[in-house]
Amino acid sequence: MLAFDLCAIPQQTHNFEPENSPSVPSQLDIMKILFLCTANNSLSQRLHTVLATSHEVTVEYAISDEIMISAATLAQSDLIICPFLTTLVPRQLYEIWMTIIIHPGPPGDAGPSALDWVLMGDDGSIDNPRELLQTLDHGPDQPGRTHWGVTVLQAIETFDAGPVWAFEQFPIDIDGVGMTKSEMYRGPITRAAVTATLRAISRIEDAALSTAHDYAGAMKSYSGCGLAIHHMTYSAYLKPRPDFGRLSVTEQLPFQGGRTHHRPLLKAADRDFDVTRHTTLQISRRIRSADSQPGVLSAAFGYPLYVYGGLVDEAIGQSDQPPIDIGETKVLATRNSAVCVATCDGKALWITHIRRPKTKTDKALHPKVPAALGLMQLGILQVEQVHQLHAPLLSRWARSSVITFQEVWVDLTLDTNANRTAYLYFDFCNGAMSSEQCSHLIDAMNHILEQHTQDTPLRAIVLMGGSYFSNGIALNVIEASTDPAGESWMNINRINDVVSILLHDFPQRRILTVAAVRGNAAAGGVALAAACDFVIAGSDVVLNPAYRASNVNLSPASLAQTRAQELSEMSKDFWSARSTRYHSRRHDFVRKVKPEQTPLRFATHRRLVHSAQYDEEELDSFDDVEYYEALACRRAADTLRDEIRKELGSLVAKWAESTDDMARAHRRGSVALQSEKAMAHVALPGIERKTETVFSCYYQPVEAPLTPPESPFQERQTAVLST
C-alpha cells in the first residue's frame, strides 16, 4: 500500500506541502488499475509485476476504442495506465478516469519515435525535423545527448502533451557498446518508468486526498471484520503541481539532456544508409536506433531489406580474405551467421540479422533471420562464399580485447581461496538460441569441462547470458525454415543437450552450476536457468516460463527416461493434430500479427462476463491430441460443407439462367441468400482471417521482386482437406 501524507491535507487551500513531509500508512484500499497496451511488452510486464504486489492489475489490448472503453467499465478502474500504447486514448476514457501515459522521453519530448531520434544523434539543437535529418545525413558526427528520461503524463486529446505527474532521467552514451533501442528500452527506460510511475501514483493519491471536497468525489466507506476501509475515487480533473514536470523524481533536477521537441514518426526509409558516403558511426547509429522495430530499410545488398545489428568492428583488419562485392557493398567477413561490411572511412560494422520487406501481396511480415542465412536464402550469398569469408576470433573462448562480433566467451577466474570459477557468457540476439547457437554453447561447455583436472579443479560454472539471459528456441529461424517442424525438433533436442550437460556432466564432476539471470528470460531460457543448482536473478528481471505446470523428477538416475518422455510429448507439437496450436502461435508471434482479443489470463476483468472462463491454454484439452483430431475432423467437415454449398449454389444459378426472367430473378435471390449464409460459416481458424501487423505504422508495403514463402495456414488447410 502506498503511503500518503496526512500533514499535506489542507483546511482551506489546494496548495501541496513538500513531498518529504512526515507520512503515515495510507487508509486507502487497494487500487484497481487497468493497463491499456498495444502489446504486453517487457516494460508493461515489469510494471505489472511491481504494481501487482499492492494493487489489483488487469490488462487489455488496445485493439479498438470500443474495447478500451468496455474494459474500463468492466474493470471499474480507479486508475488507467498506458505503459506501451501507440494509439490515442478515447476521450470517453480520459474525461472520466484518471489516465496516465508512460512516454519514453523527458518532458517536452513528444512523438512515436522518441528513442529512435535520440539514438540517431538528435541532441535537441535543431528544431526542424527535416533539417535535422539533413544534418545527420551530411554533417559531421556529433556526440548526441548526455541524458534521456521517461515521463508519466496525463492523457488528453493530443499525443504526449498532457500534464506531467512525474519524470525520471538517466545518463546515456548513444555510442556505447550494445546500446540499441531495444536494450535501452529494456534497461534504463524500464527502470526509470517504474520509478516515475510509482511516484506518479503516490502523487495522484495525495492529490485526491488533498482535494477530495472539490474534485475527487465522495469517499466510499466499507466496514467489515471490525475495520473501516475507505475507498477514494480518483477524478480525471486532478491537477499535478507544476514542478512535477520540471524536476526529476530521484535527483530533483531539471532535464540535463538539452532542448526537447515534438518529433514525427521516424520511418525505416529515413534511416537508409550508403556505405560509399556514410561513416561507420553514422550507419551504426541508424541501425541501432531501429532495433528491434522496424530495422533499417536499405538496398545495401542489392534488394530492399530490413537490416539489424550495427556493431562497429575494430578487429576485422586481421582477416586476410579478399572481400566479396554485392553491388557497392563489400562483404569483408562472416562469423556465426553475421556479415561484416566495409564503410567509406576504412572501417567496418556487423549486420547480424535481416528481414525481407512486406509486399502488397504478403499477408504478414517475414521472419527476422541471421544475416548470412537470409542472404543465402535469397541467393545473394552462396554457401561457399560464407565459408570462404569466415573470420575466426584470435582466441576462440576468451573475450576479444577489441570490439568485434562475439556471441560466446568464457572468463576463468581464481579467487583468494584458490577456487576456480568459469563464467560463461552467451549474448544471442533477442535471447533466441538456434540449433547452431546451442551447438556453440555446448562447445563452450565442453571447453570448460576440459579445464577441470585433478590438479586444477573447477569449483563452479556461472551462466551469465547476455542482454537477455535466454528466451529458448529461435522461433524466427524455425519460421523461415523450409521444414519448420523438423527445425523445431532439431532446436528442441539441441537445447535439451545444453540442459543435459548442466544436469549430468557438471554434477558428475562435482562442479556447481549457477544461473546469473541478469536479463529477461522466457520459455526454454527459464528452464535453462532452473536446471542449475542455484539461480540468482536481478531485481528488475522479468521471467516468462510459458510452460504449463509439470511434476518432473530430474534426478540423474531418471534423466534419460525423463528426457525421452519429454521429447516424445513435445514431438506431438510438431507432427500430430495438436501441432496446429504451436505452428499457428509461432506464425503469429514471429510475423507480429495483431491479436484479435486479450487473453483472459491478462484481462481478468472479463472473466466474469465472458462465456468461457478460461483461455484455451488453461484448459486440459489444450494438451489432448484426441481433442485436436476431433477438432480437425469437424473443421474439415465444415470446410467440405461450405464447398458443397458453393458448388450447389453455382449449379442452381446456372440452371436458373435457362428459365424465364421472373423465375430467374427469384431463384438468384434465393441463391444469393444461401451464399451469404455459407460465407458466414466459420472456417479453419487463421486461414481466411484478416491479419494485421502490430507495428503497421513502420511496415508499409514496398515494391520488391522477392517471392514470399507459402503461408503455413495454406499448408495446414491443404493437409486438413486431404484428410
C-alpha positions, -999 to +999 in steps of 0.1 A: +000+000+000+014+034-010+017+059+019+001+093+019+009+124+038-016+135+065+003+167+070-003+176+034-041+178+038-050+215+040-081+230+056-089+258+032-064+257+004-054+234-025-017+240-022+005+210-016+032+207+010+066+193+001+068+156-006+092+150+022+066+159+048+061+133+076+038+105+064+018+077+079+004+045+064-025+051+040-061+043+049-070+038+013-078+003-001-061-014-030-063+005-063-080-012-093-056-005-121-062-011-158-033-014-183-041-004-219-014-018-241-007-021-278+013-052-267+022-067-234+059-059-237+088-061-213+080-027-197+043-035-191+052-069-177+078-054-154+054-027-142+026-052-137+049-073-115+058-043-093+022-029-090+005-063-085+022-066-051+000-038-038-029-033-063-053-052-085-039-050-120-057-062-152-046-058-188-065-050-221-050-048-255-059-015-272-075-032-302-102-006-307-118+024-289-149+003-281-128-025-264-108+000-244-140+017-232-157-016-223-126-027-204-125+004-182-162-001-175-159-038-166-128-033-145-143-004-125-109+011-127-095+036-102-066+044-125-058+036-161-021+032-170-008+030-206+027+015-204+030+010-242+003+025-263+007+036-300-028+050-304-048+078-288-068+072-257-105+077-264-120+109-250-147+089-232-119+074-211-096+102-201-126+126-193-139+101-168-110+080-155-076+093-144-055+080-173-017+083-174+007+076-203+042+064-199+063+082-226+099+071-232+112+106-233+117+136-210+091+164-205+086+183-237+095+154-259+067+140-280+061+117-309+061+079-316+099+076-323+114+092-291+142+066-287+149+064-324+156+101-327+179+103-297+200+072-308+202+086-343+222+115-328+195+142-322+209+164-295+180+189-294+198+218-310+178+217-343+141+224-342+130+213-377+130+175-382+137+177-419+166+200-413+178+176-386+177+146-409+197+165-435+223+174-408+225+138-396+228+127-432+255+151-444+271+168-413+299+156-390+291+131-363+281+149-331+283+134-296+245+133-290+226+138-258+242+130-224+208+123-207+174+109-215+143+103-195+108+089-190+077+110-184+044+099-168+018+123-181-020+126-181-039+116-213-055+144-233-066+147-269-031+154-281-002+128-281+023+132-252+011+167-243-008+162-210+000+174-175+031+157-161+028+137-129+064+126-127+095+122-147+128+105-142+161+109-161+194+090-165+227+094-183+233+078-217+261+071-241+244+066-275+276+051-289+282+027-260+288-010-270+255-027-272+234+005-269+204-004-292+169+008-289+156-024-275+185-026-250+178+010-239+141+002-236+145-030-215+172-014-193+172+023-183+139+032-198+120+004-179+138+012-146+130+049-150+094+041-159+089+020-128+104+047-106+084+075-122+051+056-122+053+047-085+059+083-077+031+094-100+006+070-083+017+083-049+012+119-061-022+112-076-033+095-043-021+126-023-038+150-047-071+130-044-070+132-006-060+169-006-088+180-029-115+155-020-141+181-013-137+196-048-127+170-073-122+135-060-158+128-053-173+110-023-150+087-004-168+054-003-167+037+031-169+000+038-169-018+071-162-054+079-142-075+104-141-045+127-121-024+102-133+007+084-119+008+049-122+040+028-121+038-010-111+071-027-122+078-063-095+094-085-110+121-107-097+129-141-097+165-131-070+163-105-041+187-113-004+179-107+020+205-093+039+224-120+073+213-106+064+177-113+073+183-149+104+203-141+123+182-115+132+146-119+120+121-092+153+109-078+177+138-082+152+167-082+170+183-111+157+198-144+163+177-175+200+176-183+199+164-219+192+196-239+161+210-256+132+187-263+108+187-293+078+171-309+093+147-335+074+128-362+075+091-368+110+081-380+103+057-408+126+029-418+135+046-451+145+078-432+175+058-418+187+043-451+225+044-455+250+045-483+283+026-475+301+048-500+295+081-482+282+074-447+307+068-419+307+037-397+293+057-368+265+071-389+255+037-402+258+022-367+236+048-352+209+044-379+208+006-374+209+006-336+181+032-335+158+008-354+164-023-333+142-042-329+115-023-347+114-017-376+150-022-388+167+000-414+152-004-449+183-005-471+193-017-505+229-022-494+227-059-505+210-052-538+174-056-527+154-036-502+159-054-469+155-045-432+189-048-416+198-051-379+229-052-357+252-022-364+281-032-342+313-013-351+342-036-356+378-029-346+394-063-355+383-073-390+415-059-405+431-091-391+413-111-418+433-119-449+404-130-471+396-108-501+361-092-498+330-102-519+313-073-537+275-071-536+268-040-557+287-012-539+288-031-507+319-050-498+314-080-475+346-085-456+338-114-433+312-137-418+310-151-383+282-171-366+258-162-395+265-124-392+282-105-420+307-077-418+306-049-444+332-021-452+324+016-449+338+046-466+360+057-437+381+025-439+363+008-410+337-020-408+305-030-390+285-061-385+250-068-399+236-095-376+201-100-390+179-092-419+141-093-427+126-093-461+101-064-465+064-070-467+049-065-502+014-057-511+006-094-517+020-106-483-005-113-456+021-109-428+057-099-420+086-121-429+108-136-402+139-118-389+167-142-396+206-142-392+221-122-420+242-149-437+213-173-436+188-148-450+212-137-478+218-173-487+181-180-489+177-151-513+207-163-534+227-131-527+254-150-510+265-186-517+274-212-491+309-214-504+313-176-500+301-177-464+327-203-456+354-185-476+348-153-456+347-169-422+368-148-398+375-168-365+384-149-334+421-148-324+412-167-292+381-188-296+369-187-260+385-156-244+367-123-246+382-103-275+404-074-264+390-052-292+354-046-301+341-072-326+311-095-330+313-123-304+283-142-291+300-167-267+330-163-244+344-178-212+361-160-183+381-182-159+388-166-125+407-176-094+396-162-060+416-156-029+408-191-017+422-207-049+387-216-061+385-216-099+352-204-114+342-204-151+318-176-162+301-185-194+286-155-214+262-161-243+248-129-259+223-140-286+201-116-304+168-113-285+179-142-264+169-167-290+190-198-293+190-216-326+203-252-331+236-237-343+239-214-313+231-242-289+259-262-305+282-232-300+272-231-263+278-268-260+313-264-274+320-237-248+307-260-220+330-288-232+359-264-232+351-255-196+349-292-187+384-297-202+397-271-178+387-292-149+415-315-139+425-333-107+453-307-101+433-277-111+397-284-104+368-261-112+346-251-083+316-237-103+303-226-136+282-195-138+258-189-167+259-152-174+237-149-205+238-115-222+214-086-225+187-113-224+195-144-203+177-166-228+144-169-245+147-205-256+145-218-291+148-194-321+113-191-335+123-168-363+148-192-377+123-220-374+096-200-391+120-192-420+129-229-425+115-249-454+106-275-427+095-257-395+085-289-378+119-305-385+138-274-375+118-272-343+126-308-334+164-302-340+163-270-319+144-286-290+168-315-290+199-293-291+187-270-262+179-302-243+216-312-249+226-280-232+203-287-202+216-323-201+252-311-196+241-289-167+221-317-151+246-345-157+282-336-168+289-308-143+274-325-113+293-357-122+325-338-117+312-320-086+311-286-103+284-264-090+261-247-116+248-212-111+225-192-133+231-154-130+199-141-147+209-105-154+184-100-182+148-112-190+142-149-197+114-168-212+103-203-222+133-226-226+155-199-211+138-202-178+142-240-180+178-235-187+182-214-155+161-238-135+185-267-144+213-251-124+219-257-087+215-221-079+196-193-096+204-156-089+182-131-107+183-093-109+155-074-091+142-060-124+143-092-144+110-105-159+106-143-162+081-159-185+082-197-181+055-202-208+050-238-197+021-255-181+026-270-146+046-302-145+059-326-119+091-340-133+119-357-113+152-345-127+175-367-107+205-381-126+191-416-124+159-407-142+173-380-165+174-402-196+139-415-191+126-381-183+142-366-214+127-394-236+092-388-222+095-351-226+107-353-263+080-379-270+054-355-257+069-324-274+071-342-308+032-340-309+035-302-311+053-306-344+036-335-363+004-346-346-031-330-349-021-309-319+007-292-339-018-265-350-015-249-316+023-245-319+025-237-356-002-210-355+011-193-324+047-194-338+035-178-370+016-150-353+044-143-328+072-142-355+051-122-380+038-099-354+001-105-362-022-081-342-042-101-317-080-103-321-086-102-283-068-101-250-062-134-232-085-138-202-055-146-180-044-110-186-078-094-189-091-107-156-119-081-157-136-101-184-137-134-167-170-127-150-188-117-182-170-139-208-189-171-218-156-190-214-140-185-181-106-197-192-082-193-221-076-222-244-041-226-229-056-230-194-078-260-203-069-297-201-079-301-237-050-279-248-027-309-244-051-335-256-042-348-291-076-365-295-093-332-289-073-317-318-080-347-340-118-343-334-115-306-340-097-311-373-124-336-384-151-310-376-133-283-394-127-305-424-164-313-424-173-276-421-150-268-450-163-296-472-199-285-464-191-249-474-175-261-507-206-282-515-229-253-507-209-231-530-209-257-558-247-263-555-253-226-555-233-223-587-252-251-603-286-237-593-276-203-606-267-218-640-300-237-641-319-205-632-305-187-662-323-211-686-358-202-672-380-172-676-369-138-663-392-138-632-382-173-621-345-165-627-347-133-606-365-152-578-341-181-577-310-158-579-322-140-548-326-174-531-291-185-542-276-152-530-291-157-496-278-192-494-243-179-504-243-153-477-252-179-451-223-201-464-199-173-462-209-166-426-198-201-416-166-203-395-137-219-415-104-232-402-091-206-378-064-185-392-068-195-429-092-168-440-089-143-412-075-109-419-040-104-405-029-070-394+006-062-381+010-048-346+036-022-358+018-014-391+030+022-390+065+010-397+060-017-422+044-001-452+044-024-483+072-019-507+077-030-543+102-058-541+109-087-565+110-112-537+086-141-536+073-148-501+071-184-489+037-201-488+018-194-457+017-222-432-020-216-429-024-227-465-003-258-459-025-267-429-057-261-449-044-284-477-035-311-452-069-309-435-088-311-468-067-341-479-080-360-449 
